[in-house]
Amino acid sequence: MSASIHDLIASFVQRLTVVEIDVAGIRFFEVRADEIGTPYVIRRAAAKWSTLTATGDEVADAVGRVARELISPDDPDPVVVLHTAVGPEQEASLRAITAWCPAARVAHPTGVKAGDLLRDLAAQVPLRQSYDLVVARERAGDGRLELAGQPLFGAGALPGQDAHATVTCTDPGGMLLAVSAWAGPLEPSGLVSVDHAPLPAGRHTLRAVLERPGQVGFPGIAGLRPHTGSWAEVVAGLPVRLRPPSPRPAHLICAIETTGAQDELEARCHWPAYLIDLLAETPTQFSIMSYGTHVFGERHPVHVPPRVVLWAGSAAQARVALESLRPAPPTYPNAAQVEDVLAELRGLLRQDGARTALLTVGARPPHPRRVGRDRVPPCPLRHDWQMLLQDLERRHGTKCAAICDGTSPVWERLGSAALYQVDAVDVEELAARLDLTSAGGSLTLPFVS
């Protein structure tokens, strides 16, 4: 009987109704398929014999009323009755059901519970719809990215079967493995699962295993976990095109203002640390610089140059350098030594062809070369921060981003590639805008060429 119910679960059109009649009472089950074709079991009604006879009604009348509510004789799918006990209530129930549905199939199994049996069998049936891995590919005509399906399991595939797909991970943080079910060649039904795979950037051959309808595993990927974000956001974040990885090395320079309280400095260091961790597995060099405020009030201003804490080091060294920074009280409230940082960089940077990115994190804008309407005193060394910044961009192709906890419009120029407030930073977007990652956006899906 299990084999025949297995076949019915695999082939029903709308729903499979199973009625269980045993020594304790009667239960009505239905097996249905969700939008991706996965069968599931629900219990529609249940009653003990004492409940059915407590009202004084005959058992057959009570069961007949329930059957008329739950079973349609016109359904294209059969009704199965599992009759596992003998007695007046059981016989009366069987007569009521077969009177309402003469085509009902009656079986007399022993030692089974209908709910457990149906759930076990539903996990063993072939797929009703094909399963694909959702991938991104370049459109033949113009190279724009589009979503496509990489076939994994066709309709009729059995649990335990495996499949392989060769894809490319373009994001150092890994990629999303999304499995979609398809009702037809051009008719997607919905997502089966979406998991994040923490794989390194590069080409991978994935092994997928159909564990049961509605469940696909990827053995061999350590740290695989369900994706909790919105799929709509994943689709909306698909970049227009994918830039190939640059053959040139990258150099990220983080210039951090240290004036202020300890919590202010920690907030400023948080995002550079996050960015360094994101890029730790990429061929990127890191530099850390700290700067403060000028000292005015004496006959001649006291000039303390910015500090180069680390130059062209590793990610691990950069994290140590960040942790070594200490807060300092501001000696001037309305500006800081940003222009001195730019002057230091002019002497430090070499024409080595590296992709250079400057991330400035602070609260105060640079000093001007001359006193303006805002009465901010000029840089003691008369550095022109705008010309210095333009020179870095022209000579080294430097991309500039800024994270600020201030309001000066000057930050728009210092963060021409990306500008964020210190409490709201999208680090993945920041890395892409600084040209430190290979994708022309955040490509979190597998790529196929």
DRENSE-895412 format. One record per residue (C-alpha): residue number from 1; residue in one letter; x, y, z. Coordinates in steps of 0.5 Angstrom, whole numbers, plus 500, padded with zeros to 3 digits. Example, Ala and Ser with C-alpha at 12.3 -4.5 7.8 and 13.67 -1.06 7.14 Angstrom:
DRENSE-895412
+-----+--------+-----+-----+-----+
: num : residu :   x :   y :   z :
+-----+--------+-----+-----+-----+
:   1 :      a : 525 : 491 : 516 :
:   2 :      s : 527 : 498 : 514 :
+-----+--------+-----+-----+-----+
This chain:
DRENSE-895412
+-----+--------+-----+-----+-----+
: num : residu :   x :   y :   z :
+-----+--------+-----+-----+-----+
:   1 :      m : 500 : 500 : 500 :
:   2 :      s : 506 : 505 : 501 :
:   3 :      a : 508 : 504 : 494 :
:   4 :      s : 501 : 506 : 491 :
:   5 :      i : 501 : 512 : 496 :
:   6 :      h : 508 : 514 : 494 :
:   7 :      d : 506 : 514 : 487 :
:   8 :      l : 499 : 518 : 488 :
:   9 :      i : 503 : 523 : 492 :
:  10 :      a : 508 : 524 : 486 :
:  11 :      s : 502 : 524 : 481 :
:  12 :      f : 496 : 528 : 484 :
:  13 :      v : 493 : 534 : 480 :
:  14 :      q : 490 : 538 : 486 :
:  15 :      r : 490 : 535 : 492 :
:  16 :      l : 491 : 528 : 495 :
:  17 :      t : 486 : 526 : 501 :
:  18 :      v : 487 : 521 : 506 :
:  19 :      v : 482 : 518 : 511 :
:  20 :      e : 485 : 515 : 517 :
:  21 :      i : 480 : 510 : 521 :
:  22 :      d : 483 : 507 : 527 :
:  23 :      v : 481 : 504 : 534 :
:  24 :      a : 481 : 512 : 537 :
:  25 :      g : 478 : 516 : 532 :
:  26 :      i : 478 : 518 : 525 :
:  27 :      r : 483 : 523 : 521 :
:  28 :      f : 482 : 527 : 515 :
:  29 :      f : 489 : 529 : 511 :
:  30 :      e : 491 : 532 : 505 :
:  31 :      v : 497 : 532 : 501 :
:  32 :      r : 498 : 539 : 497 :
:  33 :      a : 504 : 542 : 493 :
:  34 :      d : 506 : 549 : 494 :
:  35 :      e : 508 : 554 : 489 :
:  36 :      i : 515 : 551 : 487 :
:  37 :      g : 511 : 544 : 487 :
:  38 :      t : 514 : 541 : 494 :
:  39 :      p : 508 : 536 : 497 :
:  40 :      y : 506 : 538 : 504 :
:  41 :      v : 501 : 535 : 509 :
:  42 :      i : 496 : 538 : 513 :
:  43 :      r : 491 : 535 : 517 :
:  44 :      r : 484 : 538 : 516 :
:  45 :      a : 480 : 535 : 521 :
:  46 :      a : 480 : 529 : 527 :
:  47 :      a : 475 : 527 : 532 :
:  48 :      k : 475 : 521 : 537 :
:  49 :      w : 469 : 516 : 537 :
:  50 :      s : 467 : 519 : 544 :
:  51 :      t : 466 : 526 : 541 :
:  52 :      l : 462 : 523 : 535 :
:  53 :      t : 457 : 520 : 539 :
:  54 :      a : 457 : 525 : 545 :
:  55 :      t : 451 : 529 : 541 :
:  56 :      g : 447 : 523 : 540 :
:  57 :      d : 448 : 523 : 532 :
:  58 :      e : 450 : 516 : 529 :
:  59 :      v : 457 : 516 : 527 :
:  60 :      a : 455 : 515 : 520 :
:  61 :      d : 451 : 521 : 520 :
:  62 :      a : 457 : 525 : 523 :
:  63 :      v : 462 : 523 : 519 :
:  64 :      g : 458 : 524 : 513 :
:  65 :      r : 457 : 531 : 514 :
:  66 :      v : 465 : 532 : 515 :
:  67 :      a : 466 : 528 : 509 :
:  68 :      r : 461 : 532 : 505 :
:  69 :      e : 465 : 539 : 507 :
:  70 :      l : 472 : 536 : 506 :
:  71 :      i : 471 : 531 : 500 :
:  72 :      s : 469 : 533 : 493 :
:  73 :      p : 467 : 527 : 489 :
:  74 :      d : 468 : 531 : 483 :
:  75 :      d : 476 : 532 : 484 :
:  76 :      p : 481 : 529 : 479 :
:  77 :      d : 485 : 526 : 485 :
:  78 :      p : 483 : 519 : 489 :
:  79 :      v : 481 : 519 : 496 :
:  80 :      v : 485 : 514 : 500 :
:  81 :      v : 482 : 511 : 506 :
:  82 :      l : 487 : 507 : 511 :
:  83 :      h : 482 : 502 : 515 :
:  84 :      t : 486 : 499 : 521 :
:  85 :      a : 481 : 497 : 526 :
:  86 :      v : 475 : 493 : 526 :
:  87 :      g : 468 : 495 : 530 :
:  88 :      p : 462 : 499 : 529 :
:  89 :      e : 464 : 506 : 529 :
:  90 :      q : 470 : 504 : 524 :
:  91 :      e : 465 : 500 : 519 :
:  92 :      a : 460 : 506 : 520 :
:  93 :      s : 465 : 511 : 518 :
:  94 :      l : 467 : 507 : 512 :
:  95 :      r : 460 : 506 : 509 :
:  96 :      a : 459 : 514 : 510 :
:  97 :      i : 465 : 515 : 506 :
:  98 :      t : 464 : 510 : 501 :
:  99 :      a : 457 : 512 : 500 :
: 100 :      w : 459 : 520 : 499 :
: 101 :      c : 465 : 518 : 495 :
: 102 :      p : 464 : 511 : 491 :
: 103 :      a : 471 : 511 : 488 :
: 104 :      a : 475 : 511 : 494 :
: 105 :      r : 481 : 507 : 495 :
: 106 :      v : 480 : 503 : 501 :
: 107 :      a : 487 : 499 : 504 :
: 108 :      h : 488 : 495 : 511 :
: 109 :      p : 495 : 497 : 513 :
: 110 :      t : 498 : 495 : 520 :
: 111 :      g : 502 : 499 : 524 :
: 112 :      v : 502 : 505 : 521 :
: 113 :      k : 500 : 512 : 523 :
: 114 :      a : 498 : 516 : 517 :
: 115 :      g : 501 : 523 : 518 :
: 116 :      d : 508 : 520 : 519 :
: 117 :      l : 507 : 515 : 513 :
: 118 :      l : 505 : 521 : 509 :
: 119 :      r : 510 : 526 : 511 :
: 120 :      d : 516 : 520 : 510 :
: 121 :      l : 513 : 519 : 503 :
: 122 :      a : 513 : 526 : 501 :
: 123 :      a : 520 : 527 : 502 :
: 124 :      q : 522 : 521 : 497 :
: 125 :      v : 517 : 523 : 491 :
: 126 :      p : 521 : 525 : 485 :
: 127 :      l : 521 : 533 : 483 :
: 128 :      r : 515 : 536 : 480 :
: 129 :      q : 519 : 542 : 477 :
: 130 :      s : 526 : 543 : 475 :
: 131 :      y : 531 : 546 : 479 :
: 132 :      d : 536 : 551 : 477 :
: 133 :      l : 541 : 555 : 480 :
: 134 :      v : 540 : 563 : 479 :
: 135 :      v : 546 : 566 : 476 :
: 136 :      a : 548 : 572 : 473 :
: 137 :      r : 551 : 572 : 466 :
: 138 :      e : 553 : 577 : 460 :
: 139 :      r : 548 : 579 : 455 :
: 140 :      a : 550 : 577 : 448 :
: 141 :      g : 549 : 584 : 445 :
: 142 :      d : 551 : 589 : 450 :
: 143 :      g : 555 : 585 : 455 :
: 144 :      r : 549 : 588 : 460 :
: 145 :      l : 548 : 583 : 466 :
: 146 :      e : 542 : 579 : 467 :
: 147 :      l : 539 : 573 : 471 :
: 148 :      a : 539 : 566 : 468 :
: 149 :      g : 538 : 559 : 471 :
: 150 :      q : 544 : 554 : 471 :
: 151 :      p : 540 : 547 : 471 :
: 152 :      l : 541 : 543 : 477 :
: 153 :      f : 535 : 538 : 477 :
: 154 :      g : 530 : 536 : 472 :
: 155 :      a : 523 : 534 : 473 :
: 156 :      g : 523 : 527 : 476 :
: 157 :      a : 529 : 527 : 479 :
: 158 :      l : 529 : 523 : 486 :
: 159 :      p : 532 : 525 : 492 :
: 160 :      g : 539 : 523 : 493 :
: 161 :      q : 541 : 525 : 486 :
: 162 :      d : 547 : 530 : 485 :
: 163 :      a : 549 : 535 : 480 :
: 164 :      h : 555 : 540 : 479 :
: 165 :      a : 555 : 547 : 477 :
: 166 :      t : 562 : 551 : 475 :
: 167 :      v : 561 : 558 : 477 :
: 168 :      t : 565 : 564 : 478 :
: 169 :      c : 565 : 568 : 485 :
: 170 :      t : 567 : 575 : 484 :
: 171 :      d : 566 : 578 : 491 :
: 172 :      p : 571 : 577 : 496 :
: 173 :      g : 566 : 576 : 501 :
: 174 :      g : 563 : 570 : 498 :
: 175 :      m : 556 : 569 : 494 :
: 176 :      l : 549 : 567 : 494 :
: 177 :      l : 547 : 560 : 492 :
: 178 :      a : 539 : 561 : 490 :
: 179 :      v : 535 : 555 : 487 :
: 180 :      s : 529 : 557 : 483 :
: 181 :      a : 524 : 552 : 481 :
: 182 :      w : 521 : 552 : 474 :
: 183 :      a : 514 : 550 : 472 :
: 184 :      g : 516 : 551 : 465 :
: 185 :      p : 522 : 553 : 460 :
: 186 :      l : 520 : 561 : 461 :
: 187 :      e : 516 : 560 : 467 :
: 188 :      p : 519 : 561 : 474 :
: 189 :      s : 515 : 559 : 480 :
: 190 :      g : 519 : 561 : 486 :
: 191 :      l : 525 : 560 : 490 :
: 192 :      v : 527 : 554 : 493 :
: 193 :      s : 532 : 556 : 498 :
: 194 :      v : 537 : 562 : 498 :
: 195 :      d : 544 : 561 : 502 :
: 196 :      h : 550 : 565 : 503 :
: 197 :      a : 557 : 561 : 501 :
: 198 :      p : 563 : 564 : 504 :
: 199 :      l : 567 : 562 : 498 :
: 200 :      p : 574 : 566 : 496 :
: 201 :      a : 573 : 570 : 489 :
: 202 :      g : 575 : 565 : 483 :
: 203 :      r : 572 : 559 : 480 :
: 204 :      h : 569 : 554 : 483 :
: 205 :      t : 565 : 547 : 481 :
: 206 :      l : 559 : 546 : 486 :
: 207 :      r : 556 : 540 : 488 :
: 208 :      a : 549 : 540 : 489 :
: 209 :      v : 545 : 534 : 492 :
: 210 :      l : 537 : 534 : 492 :
: 211 :      e : 536 : 532 : 499 :
: 212 :      r : 528 : 532 : 498 :
: 213 :      p : 523 : 536 : 494 :
: 214 :      g : 524 : 543 : 497 :
: 215 :      q : 531 : 542 : 500 :
: 216 :      v : 538 : 542 : 496 :
: 217 :      g : 544 : 542 : 500 :
: 218 :      f : 551 : 544 : 498 :
: 219 :      p : 556 : 539 : 501 :
: 220 :      g : 563 : 541 : 502 :
: 221 :      i : 562 : 548 : 503 :
: 222 :      a : 564 : 550 : 510 :
: 223 :      g : 560 : 556 : 513 :
: 224 :      l : 554 : 555 : 509 :
: 225 :      r : 548 : 559 : 512 :
: 226 :      p : 541 : 561 : 510 :
: 227 :      h : 541 : 568 : 507 :
: 228 :      t : 536 : 572 : 511 :
: 229 :      g : 536 : 579 : 507 :
: 230 :      s : 531 : 581 : 502 :
: 231 :      w : 531 : 577 : 495 :
: 232 :      a : 528 : 583 : 492 :
: 233 :      e : 534 : 587 : 494 :
: 234 :      v : 539 : 582 : 491 :
: 235 :      v : 536 : 583 : 484 :
: 236 :      a : 535 : 590 : 485 :
: 237 :      g : 543 : 590 : 487 :
: 238 :      l : 545 : 587 : 480 :
: 239 :      p : 550 : 591 : 477 :
: 240 :      v : 549 : 593 : 470 :
: 241 :      r : 556 : 591 : 468 :
: 242 :      l : 561 : 587 : 471 :
: 243 :      r : 568 : 590 : 470 :
: 244 :      p : 574 : 585 : 470 :
: 245 :      p : 579 : 584 : 476 :
: 246 :      s : 584 : 590 : 475 :
: 247 :      p : 591 : 587 : 474 :
: 248 :      r : 594 : 593 : 478 :
: 249 :      p : 595 : 592 : 485 :
: 250 :      a : 591 : 597 : 490 :
: 251 :      h : 593 : 601 : 495 :
: 252 :      l : 588 : 604 : 501 :
: 253 :      i : 590 : 610 : 505 :
: 254 :      c : 586 : 611 : 511 :
: 255 :      a : 587 : 618 : 514 :
: 256 :      i : 583 : 619 : 521 :
: 257 :      e : 582 : 625 : 525 :
: 258 :      t : 584 : 623 : 532 :
: 259 :      t : 582 : 629 : 536 :
: 260 :      g : 576 : 629 : 540 :
: 261 :      a : 573 : 624 : 545 :
: 262 :      q : 575 : 616 : 545 :
: 263 :      d : 568 : 614 : 543 :
: 264 :      e : 569 : 619 : 537 :
: 265 :      l : 575 : 616 : 535 :
: 266 :      e : 572 : 609 : 536 :
: 267 :      a : 567 : 611 : 531 :
: 268 :      r : 571 : 614 : 526 :
: 269 :      c : 576 : 607 : 526 :
: 270 :      h : 570 : 602 : 526 :
: 271 :      w : 569 : 603 : 518 :
: 272 :      p : 576 : 603 : 516 :
: 273 :      a : 577 : 597 : 520 :
: 274 :      y : 571 : 594 : 517 :
: 275 :      l : 573 : 596 : 510 :
: 276 :      i : 580 : 593 : 511 :
: 277 :      d : 577 : 586 : 513 :
: 278 :      l : 573 : 586 : 507 :
: 279 :      l : 579 : 587 : 503 :
: 280 :      a : 584 : 582 : 507 :
: 281 :      e : 584 : 577 : 502 :
: 282 :      t : 585 : 581 : 496 :
: 283 :      p : 592 : 584 : 493 :
: 284 :      t : 591 : 591 : 497 :
: 285 :      q : 596 : 594 : 501 :
: 286 :      f : 594 : 599 : 507 :
: 287 :      s : 597 : 605 : 510 :
: 288 :      i : 594 : 609 : 516 :
: 289 :      m : 595 : 616 : 517 :
: 290 :      s : 593 : 620 : 523 :
: 291 :      y : 592 : 628 : 524 :
: 292 :      g : 590 : 633 : 529 :
: 293 :      t : 589 : 640 : 529 :
: 294 :      h : 594 : 646 : 528 :
: 295 :      v : 596 : 650 : 535 :
: 296 :      f : 594 : 657 : 534 :
: 297 :      g : 595 : 663 : 539 :
: 298 :      e : 603 : 664 : 539 :
: 299 :      r : 607 : 669 : 535 :
: 300 :      h : 608 : 663 : 530 :
: 301 :      p : 604 : 657 : 530 :
: 302 :      v : 606 : 650 : 532 :
: 303 :      h : 606 : 645 : 527 :
: 304 :      v : 606 : 638 : 528 :
: 305 :      p : 605 : 634 : 522 :
: 306 :      p : 601 : 628 : 521 :
: 307 :      r : 603 : 622 : 523 :
: 308 :      v : 604 : 616 : 518 :
: 309 :      v : 602 : 610 : 523 :
: 310 :      l : 603 : 605 : 517 :
: 311 :      w : 605 : 605 : 510 :
: 312 :      a : 604 : 600 : 505 :
: 313 :      g : 603 : 594 : 510 :
: 314 :      s : 598 : 588 : 510 :
: 315 :      a : 591 : 588 : 513 :
: 316 :      a : 593 : 585 : 519 :
: 317 :      q : 598 : 591 : 520 :
: 318 :      a : 593 : 596 : 519 :
: 319 :      r : 588 : 593 : 524 :
: 320 :      v : 594 : 594 : 529 :
: 321 :      a : 596 : 601 : 527 :
: 322 :      l : 588 : 603 : 528 :
: 323 :      e : 588 : 600 : 535 :
: 324 :      s : 594 : 604 : 536 :
: 325 :      l : 591 : 611 : 535 :
: 326 :      r : 589 : 615 : 541 :
: 327 :      p : 585 : 621 : 542 :
: 328 :      a : 587 : 628 : 543 :
: 329 :      p : 584 : 634 : 545 :
: 330 :      p : 582 : 639 : 539 :
: 331 :      t : 587 : 645 : 539 :
: 332 :      y : 583 : 649 : 534 :
: 333 :      p : 575 : 647 : 533 :
: 334 :      n : 573 : 649 : 526 :
: 335 :      a : 579 : 646 : 522 :
: 336 :      a : 584 : 640 : 522 :
: 337 :      q : 590 : 638 : 518 :
: 338 :      v : 587 : 635 : 512 :
: 339 :      e : 591 : 639 : 507 :
: 340 :      d : 597 : 637 : 511 :
: 341 :      v : 595 : 630 : 510 :
: 342 :      l : 595 : 631 : 502 :
: 343 :      a : 602 : 635 : 502 :
: 344 :      e : 605 : 628 : 506 :
: 345 :      l : 602 : 624 : 501 :
: 346 :      r : 605 : 628 : 495 :
: 347 :      g : 611 : 626 : 498 :
: 348 :      l : 610 : 619 : 499 :
: 349 :      l : 606 : 616 : 493 :
: 350 :      r : 610 : 614 : 487 :
: 351 :      q : 609 : 613 : 480 :
: 352 :      d : 608 : 605 : 481 :
: 353 :      g : 601 : 604 : 477 :
: 354 :      a : 598 : 602 : 483 :
: 355 :      r : 590 : 604 : 484 :
: 356 :      t : 590 : 609 : 490 :
: 357 :      a : 584 : 610 : 494 :
: 358 :      l : 584 : 615 : 500 :
: 359 :      l : 579 : 615 : 505 :
: 360 :      t : 579 : 621 : 510 :
: 361 :      v : 575 : 620 : 516 :
: 362 :      g : 574 : 626 : 521 :
: 363 :      a : 569 : 632 : 523 :
: 364 :      r : 573 : 638 : 521 :
: 365 :      p : 575 : 641 : 514 :
: 366 :      p : 582 : 643 : 512 :
: 367 :      h : 585 : 650 : 513 :
: 368 :      p : 584 : 654 : 507 :
: 369 :      r : 591 : 657 : 504 :
: 370 :      r : 588 : 664 : 505 :
: 371 :      v : 583 : 667 : 510 :
: 372 :      g : 576 : 667 : 507 :
: 373 :      r : 569 : 669 : 509 :
: 374 :      d : 569 : 664 : 515 :
: 375 :      r : 575 : 667 : 518 :
: 376 :      v : 578 : 660 : 519 :
: 377 :      p : 586 : 661 : 519 :
: 378 :      p : 590 : 659 : 514 :
: 379 :      c : 594 : 653 : 514 :
: 380 :      p : 601 : 655 : 517 :
: 381 :      l : 605 : 652 : 511 :
: 382 :      r : 600 : 655 : 506 :
: 383 :      h : 598 : 649 : 503 :
: 384 :      d : 592 : 649 : 498 :
: 385 :      w : 588 : 643 : 499 :
: 386 :      q : 584 : 643 : 493 :
: 387 :      m : 590 : 644 : 489 :
: 388 :      l : 594 : 638 : 492 :
: 389 :      l : 588 : 634 : 492 :
: 390 :      q : 587 : 635 : 484 :
: 391 :      d : 594 : 633 : 484 :
: 392 :      l : 593 : 627 : 487 :
: 393 :      e : 588 : 625 : 482 :
: 394 :      r : 591 : 627 : 476 :
: 395 :      r : 598 : 624 : 477 :
: 396 :      h : 596 : 618 : 481 :
: 397 :      g : 589 : 617 : 479 :
: 398 :      t : 587 : 617 : 486 :
: 399 :      k : 579 : 616 : 488 :
: 400 :      c : 577 : 620 : 494 :
: 401 :      a : 572 : 618 : 499 :
: 402 :      a : 570 : 621 : 506 :
: 403 :      i : 566 : 619 : 512 :
: 404 :      c : 565 : 625 : 516 :
: 405 :      d : 561 : 627 : 523 :
: 406 :      g : 561 : 634 : 521 :
: 407 :      t : 557 : 639 : 516 :
: 408 :      s : 562 : 643 : 512 :
: 409 :      p : 560 : 642 : 504 :
: 410 :      v : 568 : 641 : 503 :
: 411 :      w : 567 : 634 : 505 :
: 412 :      e : 563 : 633 : 498 :
: 413 :      r : 570 : 635 : 495 :
: 414 :      l : 574 : 630 : 499 :
: 415 :      g : 569 : 625 : 498 :
: 416 :      s : 568 : 626 : 491 :
: 417 :      a : 567 : 618 : 490 :
: 418 :      a : 563 : 616 : 496 :
: 419 :      l : 561 : 621 : 502 :
: 420 :      y : 558 : 618 : 508 :
: 421 :      q : 556 : 620 : 515 :
: 422 :      v : 560 : 616 : 520 :
: 423 :      d : 553 : 613 : 523 :
: 424 :      a : 551 : 610 : 516 :
: 425 :      v : 556 : 607 : 511 :
: 426 :      d : 555 : 602 : 506 :
: 427 :      v : 562 : 599 : 506 :
: 428 :      e : 561 : 594 : 500 :
: 429 :      e : 559 : 600 : 496 :
: 430 :      l : 565 : 604 : 499 :
: 431 :      a : 570 : 599 : 496 :
: 432 :      a : 566 : 598 : 489 :
: 433 :      r : 566 : 606 : 489 :
: 434 :      l : 574 : 606 : 491 :
: 435 :      d : 575 : 601 : 485 :
: 436 :      l : 578 : 596 : 490 :
: 437 :      t : 573 : 590 : 488 :
: 438 :      s : 573 : 587 : 481 :
: 439 :      a : 565 : 588 : 480 :
: 440 :      g : 562 : 594 : 478 :
: 441 :      g : 557 : 594 : 483 :
: 442 :      s : 556 : 588 : 489 :
: 443 :      l : 555 : 582 : 485 :
: 444 :      t : 553 : 577 : 490 :
: 445 :      l : 550 : 572 : 485 :
: 446 :      p : 555 : 566 : 482 :
: 447 :      f : 557 : 569 : 475 :
: 448 :      v : 558 : 564 : 469 :
: 449 :      s : 561 : 566 : 462 :
+-----+--------+-----+-----+-----+
